[in-house]
């Protein structure tokens, strides 16, 4: 007797918790959390006294704002992901219906509510970051459709804004000052190149759906040259500033980290599509280590200022 055919399993009516976590992408939370921590260190404030604000900020920048931006991006990118990465939660059907949009909206609201605990500066910075994340992914603005604008929005939000927020909230809402502003902007410039690295894996889908990422606009080799140039020029400028600020050891450390990235970049420039992930995995950690080294340099400047004031 023949066995009866197996019934096809019905699609889920709600996502599993693991699928929700996959949508929120915890692995992406590190860059803004790290940048916020750099801003905290650069403020020169006593970390033990302000540990509560540090925890609030780390939760806001990573598990809340960054996570919400990932959900927003995946919802509005579901058609592109169906081509490039069909196993992601939404195109695979594991995140059914409009659950993806609901999570994006809910996490956005939760982020804004949490930001009220961090004072006016923290709330304003959160609002700007949220606005950039929606403008990046959602029509009619959809900055992502142009690699120059989209990557700039991400870089400013993930690095510069997070750094300046960390400094400002530790200073009780005071303006971070020219030193932090300069480094935050330079590392945002370098992060523009890092964002371009992420675009190489989506070239096929971007081509087909009209997303003008830099690899689509400039070709793989042209985009690789732009990405490397932005990363290197930003770090060299930081080295020069640290040296000008009488921080020779910090300048030397950042320079060494920059030079250590060059062998990875040289291979990437020859084989951009194949080597983009390699630079992300091994070159970017050196880039962000330089950020923290620079932040500790600013902390030393702050300590020197306070010593002069005390005397």
C-alpha positions as CSV (number, residue, x, y, z in Angstrom):
1,X,0.0,0.0,0.0
2,X,1.4,3.4,-1.0
3,X,2.2,5.8,1.8
4,X,0.0,8.9,1.7
5,X,1.8,12.1,0.5
6,X,3.3,14.3,3.1
7,X,1.2,17.4,3.8
8,X,3.0,20.7,3.1
9,X,3.6,22.6,6.3
10,X,1.6,25.8,6.5
11,X,3.6,29.0,6.6
12,X,4.0,30.5,10.1
13,X,1.6,33.2,11.2
14,X,4.2,34.7,13.5
15,X,8.0,34.7,13.5
16,X,10.0,32.6,15.9
17,X,12.1,34.6,18.4
18,X,15.2,33.4,16.7
19,X,14.0,34.9,13.5
20,X,13.2,38.2,15.2
21,X,16.8,38.3,16.5
22,X,18.1,37.5,13.0
23,X,16.1,40.4,11.6
24,X,17.6,42.8,14.3
25,X,21.2,41.6,13.4
26,X,23.1,41.8,16.7
27,X,26.4,41.4,14.8
28,X,25.8,44.9,13.4
29,X,25.3,46.6,16.8
30,X,29.0,46.8,17.5
31,X,30.1,49.8,15.4
32,X,27.7,52.5,16.9
33,X,28.2,51.1,20.4
34,X,32.0,51.3,19.9
35,X,31.7,54.8,18.5
36,X,29.6,55.9,21.5
37,X,32.2,54.3,23.9
38,X,34.9,56.3,22.0
39,X,32.9,59.5,22.6
40,X,32.5,58.6,26.3
41,X,36.3,58.1,26.7
42,X,37.1,61.3,24.7
43,X,34.9,63.3,27.1
44,X,37.5,62.8,29.9
45,X,34.8,62.3,32.5
46,X,35.1,59.7,35.3
47,X,33.6,56.5,33.9
48,X,32.9,55.1,37.4
49,X,30.7,58.1,38.3
50,X,28.8,58.1,35.0
51,X,28.5,54.3,34.4
52,X,24.7,54.6,34.3
53,X,24.8,57.0,31.3
54,X,27.3,54.7,29.6
55,X,25.0,51.7,29.9
56,X,22.0,53.7,28.7
57,X,23.9,54.9,25.7
58,X,25.3,51.5,24.8
59,X,21.8,50.0,24.9
60,X,20.4,52.9,22.8
61,X,23.0,52.9,20.1
62,X,23.2,49.1,19.6
63,X,20.2,47.0,20.6
64,X,17.7,49.8,19.9
65,X,18.6,52.3,17.3
66,X,20.9,50.1,15.2
67,X,18.6,47.2,15.5
68,X,15.6,49.3,14.4
69,X,17.6,50.5,11.4
70,X,18.3,46.9,10.4
71,X,14.6,46.0,10.6
72,X,13.7,49.1,8.5
73,X,16.3,48.2,5.9
74,X,15.3,44.6,5.6
75,X,11.6,45.5,5.2
76,X,12.2,48.0,2.4
77,X,15.0,45.8,0.9
78,X,12.9,42.6,0.8
79,X,12.7,42.6,-3.0
80,X,16.4,43.1,-3.4
81,X,17.1,40.5,-0.8
82,X,14.9,38.0,-2.6
83,X,17.6,38.1,-5.3
84,X,20.8,38.6,-3.3
85,X,20.0,36.8,0.0
86,X,16.8,34.9,-0.3
87,X,17.4,33.1,3.0
88,X,17.0,36.3,5.0
89,X,13.9,36.3,7.4
90,X,11.5,38.3,5.2
91,X,12.1,36.9,1.7
92,X,12.4,33.4,3.1
93,X,8.9,33.6,4.5
94,X,10.1,33.0,8.1
95,X,9.0,36.6,8.9
96,X,5.4,36.4,7.5
97,X,3.1,39.2,6.4
98,X,3.8,42.6,7.7
99,X,5.6,41.5,10.8
100,X,8.9,43.0,9.5
101,X,7.3,46.4,9.2
102,X,5.7,46.1,12.6
103,X,8.9,45.2,14.3
104,X,10.7,48.2,12.5
105,X,8.0,50.6,13.7
106,X,7.9,49.1,17.2
107,X,11.7,49.2,17.7
108,X,11.7,52.8,16.4
109,X,9.2,53.9,19.0
110,X,11.0,51.9,21.8
111,X,14.3,53.7,20.8
112,X,12.7,57.1,21.2
113,X,11.2,56.2,24.5
114,X,14.5,55.0,25.8
115,X,16.3,58.1,24.6
116,X,14.1,60.2,26.9
117,X,16.3,58.8,29.7
118,X,19.4,60.5,28.3
119,X,18.4,64.1,28.4
120,X,17.7,66.5,25.5
121,X,21.0,65.8,23.6
122,X,20.5,62.0,23.8
123,X,16.9,62.3,22.6
124,X,17.8,64.8,19.8
125,X,20.6,62.5,18.6
126,X,18.4,59.5,18.7
127,X,15.7,61.3,16.7
128,X,18.3,62.3,14.1
129,X,19.7,58.8,13.8
130,X,16.2,57.3,13.5
131,X,15.3,59.9,10.8
132,X,18.5,59.0,8.9
133,X,17.8,55.3,9.1
134,X,14.3,55.6,7.7
135,X,15.5,58.1,5.0
136,X,18.2,55.6,4.1
137,X,15.8,52.8,3.4
138,X,12.3,54.0,2.9
139,X,10.7,55.7,-0.2
140,X,10.3,58.3,-1.4
141,X,13.7,59.5,0.0
142,X,15.5,56.1,0.0
143,X,19.1,57.5,0.2
144,X,20.3,54.0,-0.4
145,X,19.4,54.3,-4.1
146,X,22.6,56.4,-4.4
147,X,25.7,55.0,-2.8
148,X,27.2,58.4,-2.1
149,X,24.3,59.7,-0.1
150,X,23.3,56.4,1.5
151,X,26.7,55.5,2.7
152,X,27.2,59.0,4.0
153,X,24.0,58.8,6.1
154,X,25.0,55.4,7.6
155,X,28.6,56.6,8.3
156,X,27.5,59.8,10.0
157,X,24.9,57.9,12.1
158,X,27.0,54.9,13.1
159,X,30.2,56.7,13.8
160,X,30.1,60.5,14.0
161,X,26.8,61.0,15.6
162,X,27.3,58.1,18.1
163,X,30.7,59.5,19.1
164,X,29.5,63.0,19.6
165,X,26.5,61.8,21.6
166,X,28.8,59.8,23.9
167,X,30.8,62.9,24.6
168,X,27.9,65.3,25.0
169,X,25.8,63.2,27.4
170,X,28.9,62.6,29.6
171,X,29.4,66.4,29.6
172,X,25.9,66.9,30.8
173,X,24.7,68.1,27.4
174,X,27.5,70.5,26.6
175,X,28.9,70.8,23.1
176,X,31.6,68.2,22.6
177,X,34.2,70.7,21.3
178,X,36.4,71.0,18.3
179,X,38.7,68.0,19.0
180,X,35.9,65.5,19.2
181,X,34.0,67.1,16.4
182,X,37.1,66.8,14.1
183,X,37.8,63.2,14.9
184,X,34.1,62.2,14.7
185,X,33.8,63.7,11.2
186,X,37.0,62.1,10.0
187,X,36.1,58.7,11.2
188,X,32.7,59.2,9.6
189,X,34.5,59.9,6.3
190,X,36.5,56.6,6.7
191,X,33.3,54.8,7.6
192,X,31.8,55.8,4.3
193,X,34.5,53.5,2.7
194,X,33.6,50.8,5.2
195,X,29.9,51.0,4.2
196,X,31.0,50.6,0.5
197,X,32.6,47.2,1.4
198,X,29.1,45.9,2.3
199,X,27.8,46.8,-1.2
200,X,30.0,44.3,-3.1
201,X,27.9,41.3,-2.0
202,X,24.7,42.8,-3.5
203,X,25.9,43.9,-6.9
204,X,23.7,41.6,-8.9
205,X,20.4,42.6,-7.1
206,X,21.4,46.3,-7.1
207,X,22.0,46.2,-10.8
208,X,18.6,44.5,-11.5
209,X,16.6,46.8,-9.3
210,X,18.2,50.1,-10.0
211,X,20.1,50.6,-6.7
212,X,23.0,52.8,-7.6
213,X,25.5,51.6,-5.1
214,X,29.1,52.7,-5.7
215,X,30.1,49.3,-7.2
216,X,27.2,49.7,-9.6
217,X,28.0,53.3,-10.4
218,X,31.8,53.0,-10.6
219,X,32.4,49.3,-11.2
220,X,33.9,47.0,-8.7
221,X,37.5,48.3,-9.1
222,X,36.4,52.0,-9.1
223,X,34.4,51.5,-5.9
224,X,37.3,49.6,-4.3
225,X,39.6,52.6,-5.0
226,X,37.1,55.0,-3.5
227,X,36.6,52.9,-0.4
228,X,40.3,52.5,0.3
229,X,41.0,56.1,-0.4
230,X,38.4,57.3,2.1
231,X,39.5,54.9,4.8
232,X,43.2,55.8,4.4
233,X,42.8,59.5,4.0
234,X,40.7,59.8,7.1
235,X,43.2,57.9,9.2
236,X,46.1,59.9,7.9
237,X,44.3,63.1,8.7
238,X,43.7,61.8,12.3
239,X,47.4,61.0,12.6
240,X,48.3,64.5,11.6
241,X,45.9,66.0,14.0
242,X,47.1,63.9,16.9
243,X,50.7,64.9,16.1
244,X,49.6,68.6,16.0
245,X,47.9,68.2,19.4
246,X,51.2,66.9,20.9
247,X,50.1,63.3,21.1
248,X,53.0,61.6,19.3
249,X,52.5,58.1,20.8
250,X,48.8,58.1,19.9
251,X,49.7,59.4,16.4
252,X,52.3,56.6,15.9
253,X,49.8,53.9,17.1
254,X,47.1,55.1,14.6
255,X,49.7,55.3,11.8
256,X,50.9,51.7,12.5
257,X,47.3,50.5,12.4
258,X,46.7,52.3,9.2
259,X,49.8,50.8,7.6
260,X,48.8,47.3,8.8
261,X,45.6,47.6,6.7
262,X,47.5,48.2,3.5
263,X,48.3,44.6,2.5
264,X,44.6,43.7,2.9
265,X,43.6,46.7,0.8
266,X,46.2,45.9,-1.9
267,X,44.7,42.5,-2.4
268,X,41.2,44.0,-2.3
269,X,42.1,46.5,-5.0
270,X,43.1,43.6,-7.3
271,X,40.1,41.3,-6.5
272,X,37.4,43.6,-5.1
273,X,34.4,41.3,-5.1
274,X,36.3,38.4,-3.7
275,X,38.2,40.4,-1.1
276,X,35.7,42.8,0.2
277,X,34.6,40.6,3.1
278,X,38.3,39.9,3.9
279,X,38.9,43.6,4.4
280,X,35.7,43.9,6.5
281,X,36.8,41.0,8.7
282,X,40.4,41.9,9.3
283,X,41.0,45.6,8.2
284,X,38.0,47.2,9.8
285,X,39.0,46.0,13.4
286,X,42.2,47.9,13.0
287,X,40.4,51.0,11.8
288,X,38.1,51.0,14.9
289,X,41.0,50.2,17.2
290,X,42.5,53.5,15.9
291,X,39.3,55.2,16.9
292,X,39.7,54.2,20.5
293,X,43.4,55.1,20.5
294,X,42.4,58.6,19.3
295,X,39.7,58.8,22.0
296,X,42.2,58.1,24.7
297,X,44.4,60.8,23.2
298,X,41.6,63.3,23.6
299,X,41.1,62.1,27.2
300,X,44.8,62.9,27.9
301,X,44.2,66.4,26.5
302,X,41.2,66.9,28.8
303,X,43.2,65.8,31.8
304,X,46.0,68.3,30.9
305,X,43.4,71.1,30.6
306,X,42.0,70.2,34.0
307,X,45.4,70.1,35.6
308,X,46.2,73.6,34.2
309,X,42.9,74.9,35.6
310,X,43.6,73.4,39.0
311,X,47.0,75.2,39.2
